[in-house]
Amino acid sequence: MTADDSFGRLDDDDYPAYTMGRAAEVLGTTQGFLRAIGEARLITPLRSEGGHRRYSRYQLKVAARARELVDQGTPIEAACRIVILEDQLEEAQRINAEYRRAAESVSPPPTD
């Protein structure tokens, strides 16, 4: 991978650009929190060649939502489940919107 390839990937929300320490710092949380949401299977960080966890911007957004719920008093396991369900709902709504757009683009059959 060239330097140009690496810089281009920085705009990719799924590129694992953040170390665990940096991710915790950005979120204002602890590395233990990131481990806990990983154990709860909310996010699965990628691993570097040396085995270190790496997080993407998308994963940081998901972790931030979980932290918000935990800060409001929700147990971490419940917060992770809520975030998973919210993500599934958002995906279902996106798919439904695509189906609606596709259905609207098909012209209705002519009536007599």
N, C-alpha and C positions, 0 to 999 in steps of 0.2 A: 504494500500500500504506500503510495507516495504522500508527500505532505499535502498536496492539493486534494487528494482523496480524503484525508483526515479532516481538513478544514471544511470540506463540503458536508461531511457527516454531522458536524456540530449543529446544523439546522434540523437534524432528524430527531424527533421526539423519542424515538425508540433506541437511539444510540447510547450505549452505556458509558457515559462520559464522567460520571461522578464516583469517586471512591466513597467508601462507607463514612469516613471521617468528614469529608466535604459534604456529603448528603445530609448527615446529622447536623452539621453546622448550618446549612442552607435552611433546613426545616426547624432549627432551633430545638432540637430534641437530642436524645442520646443514641449512641450506637446500639445499646440494648433494646431500645424501642424498635429500631430497624430490624434487629434480629427477631424480636417478638412477632412483628407483623409478617416476617418471612416464615417463621414457624407456623403461624396461623394461615399460611398459604395465600396471603393477600397479594404479595409480590414475590417474585423469584428473581433475585439479582443474578446477572451473568457473572461469571468468574474470569479473572484475568489468567494469563498463563501461569502466574505464580499462585493462583488460588484465591486471590483477593476479590471481595465482592465489588461489583460495579453496577451503578444504578443509572437509569435513563431519566430524562425529564418527565416522561409519562409516569414512571414509577414514583417519582418525587411528588407529582400531583396527587396520585392515589394515596401515598403515605401522608401527605398534608391533610387530606380529607379525614383519614383515620385519626390523625392526631387531633384534629378539630373536635371530633366526636369524643375522644378520650378526655380531652380537656374539659368537655361539658359533663363528664361523669359517667360516660358509657364504658362498660368493661371492654378491654381490648379485643377479646374474641367476638363480642357482639358488634363492636365498631367495624371490625374486619368483615363480618357477614353483611352488615348494612352497606358498606362500600361495594362489596361484590354485587349485591342485589341492585344497587343504584347503577352500577356499570352495566349490568345485564339489561336493565330497563332502558337505559340510554341507547344501547345497541339495538334493542327490539324496536324502539321508536325510530331510529335511523333507518332500519330495514323497512319498516312500515311506510315511512315517507318515500323511500325509493320505489316501493310497490305502487303507491298512490301516483307518483309522478309518471311511472311507466304506464299505468292504467289511463291516466289523463291524456297521455300522448297518443294513445290508440283512438282513432276516430270511431264514434259509435256507428252501428249499422244504420243504413238509411231506413226511414219509416215511410210507409205508403200513405 
